[in-house]
Amino acid sequence: MLADPGAHGGDPADAFDVIVPDMPGFGYSDRPVGRPLDSRDVAALWAELMTTLGYDRFVAAGGDIGSHVSRYLALNSPDRVTAVHRMDAGLAVFDGDRSLLSPAEQAWFETTAEWARTEGAYGALHRTKPQTVAAALNDSPAGLAAWIVEKLRAWSDGDLSRVYTKDEILTNITIYWLTETIGSSMRMYNANGAIPPAELMRRVEVPSGFSLFPGDISRPPREWIDRVANAVSVTEPSRGGHFAPFEQPELYVEELRRFFRPFR
């Protein structure tokens, strides 16, 4: 839909060259050797990749960890990234006096902390002891399926069976199973957990767009978005969850087309 919009009912003028690399240690990509890579490392790899492919200037987009990689692309290669589109505004990290935050921001911090207490156990495990659970998940297809499907269910916008087909769910699980990358994927959480707070608070000055989907796990207020980015567009699509590009590809594509159109 992005590469050939005319074939999908769109305007051919909206066509992009689309580069979608696997994160190192995810899917069919190589596992990092020596140490896990954090989002800054991957952003540097993607900048090098774009140079190798012959692109001096480009736009970047992503959700989940891909949002953070896109953020560091914009932060560390602002002369090359024309605009960046994200589905979140980063972690709720603030090293100043929180009383100076707006009421909406303070409420979001409280909501985020409550979510971490009730839903964040997986993240704490990924950040601190990824190898322990990786051994069990690599040994049990049922365990791996439970680990992945629970997140698809909890982070989707609506009933799981209406959002994904069984083939889509099983394909996702099977890729992790056959490549044995559940451990290497979790180790990236460990690496990202060591990024200094000052890095997390850097403001993105590259023109930024945000699509806040209604079923996502974190929906920051506009005040926070403006604090951490040069936000020129913030939209709230009608449906979609944390994995909105997977759940609602048509909606996500239209978000990207609309936002990036002025930056072509």
N, C-alpha and C positions, 0 to 999 in steps of 0.2 A: 504493500500500500504506500510506503514511503518512496521506494525506488521507482515505481511505475504507477503513479496515481491514476493515470488515464485508463488503465486496465481495471480499475476498481471504482469507477464513477467519480474520480476527482479531477482536478485541473492539472494537466501535464506540466504546467509551469511550476507546480509545487514539488517536482521530483528532486530527490536528494541522491547523492552517492552515500550509501549506508555502510558503515563499518561497525560490526558488532562482535568484538572479541570476547572470548571467555575470560573471566577472571582467572589469574594464575591459581591453580589448585582446585578449580571448579570444572565440572564437566570434562571435556576432552582436552583441556589445556594441561601443560606440564605442571607438576607439583614444584613449588619453590624448593631449592636445595640450600641447606645450611641454616636458614632462618625463615620464618613466615614473613610475607610482605604485607605492609600496611597500605592504606589507601593512597598515601603520598607516593610510595614506591610504584604502585600500579599506575598512577597518573603520569609519572615520569616515563614509564614504559609506553603508555598510550601516546604521549607526545613524540617519543622516538618512533613509534609505529607510524604515526601520521607523516613524519618526515620521510621515513623509508618509502611510504606509499606515494609521496610527492605532493602532499597537501601542506602548504604554508599557513593557511588560515582555515578554520573549521568551527563548527558549533558542537556542543556536547550536551548529552541528555542522559538521565538515568534515575532509577529509583533504588531504594534500599542501599546496599553498599555502593551500587553504581552511582547513586546521588552524591555520595561522599567523594568518590573518585572524580566525578565531574566537577565537584566543588574545587578540589585541589588542582585540577587542570586549569580552571579559571583563575585560581589564586597564583599559581606558579608559572603559568604561560599566558598572561593576560594580553600579550602582544600577538598571540596566535588565535585565541578563542574569541570569536566574534560575539557570541552570546551563549548562555547556559540555561538549560531547563531542568528543573528538579521537582520531585514529588514530596520533598520535606525540606525543612530549614535547619537540619543538623540536630545535634543532641542538645538537651536542655542543660547547657553548661554556661555559667556566668561567674567570673572571678571578682566581680565588684560587689557593691552594697545592694542586696536584692530589694531593699526598701525603695530604691530608686527606679525599679521596674514598674511598669504600668500595672494596674489591677488585673488586666487580662493576662499579662505575662506571668504575674505571680500565681494566678489561678492555674495557668498552664503548667508551671513548674510543679505545683501541688498535684495536679492530675497525673503528670508524668511520673512523679515519685510514687504515687499510689499504684500506677500501672506496673512499675518496676517491682513493687512489693508483691503484687498478686499474679503477675504474668511474666516477670523477668528472670525466673530461675534459669531458663535455658541460656540466656545471654551471659549470666554470671558464670555458668558452667563452661560455656564456649571461651570466655575471656580468661578463666583461671585454670581449668583442668580439661582442656579439649581432648587430650590423649586418652584419658580414662574412659570416657563414654565412647570414643571413637572405636576402641577395641571391641566393645559390645555391639555397636551398630554395624561394624564391618562383619560381624560374626552371625548376625541375625537379620534376615530380610524382613521378618515381621517387626522387629524392633526398629529397623530403619524406616519402614513404612509408617509406623506409629509416630516416630519423631518428626517426620516431614508432614504427614497428613494432618496432624494436630495443628500445625501452624497454618496450613492452607485453610483449614476449617475456621480457626479463630480469627484469622486476618482477612477473610473474604467478606465481601459485601453481599450477604445473603446466604442461603442454604448451600452447602458444599456441592450437592448434586445438581444444583441449578447453575452453578458458576463454572464448574469444570466437568468434562466428560471423564469416565473411568479410564479411557485410553490416555488422556492428558496426564492424569494423576500417576498412572502406572509408568508412563514414559519418564516422567520426572524422577520417580523413585529408582527406576531401572538404570538411568544414567549414573546416578550416585553409586548404585550397587556394582555395576560392571566396571566402572573406573576406579572404585574404592577411594573416592575423593571426599567422603564425609569428614574424615579427620583433617585433611589439608584445608578444606573449606572452613572448618571451625577454627583452625589456627589463625586465620586472618582476623577473627575477633580478638584473639590474644594479642596480635600485633597492633591492632587499632586501639586496644585498651591502654597501650603504652604511649600513645601520642600525647604530648604535653597539652594541658588545657589552653595555653596561649595559642597554640595552633588551631584549636577548635573554635576560638573566639575571633580569628581573623575575618575581616569583612570582605566579601566578594564585591569588587567594584565593576566587574564585567556585567553588562546588562543581563538581568536574571529574570526568568519566568518560573512560576510555581503553579502546579495543579494539585490542589488539596482534595483528594477523593473522599467521599463521605464515610466509607468503611475502613479508612486507614487507621493505624494504631496511634498516630500522633498528628494532630492538626494544630499547628502553632498559630497564634494570633498575628494579625498584620503588623502590630508593633514590633514583635520579635523578628519577623521576616525583614522589615525595614532596618532593624538594628544590625542584622548579620549579612545583608546583601543589598545591592543596588536593584531593588525589585521594580521592574517596569510593568509586570503583569502578574496578578494573582487571581486564579480562577477556581471555582468549585464545581467540578463536573457533577452530573446528576446521579451517577452510580459508579461503583468501582471501589476496591479495597486496596490493601497494601501492595498487592501484585497486580495492579490495574492494567499494565500492558498485556499481561497474560489473561486477565479476566475480561477486559473490555478493550480489545485492540483497536476497534474502530474509533472509539472515543479518544483513546490515547493518541492515535495518529492525528486526529483532527486538532487536538491540543498542540502537538508539535508543529503542524503545518501553520496554524494560526499564529503561534508565538514567533516562529522563526521567519515568517514571511517578510517582515521589515528589515531583516538583517542579511538577506541574501546578497 
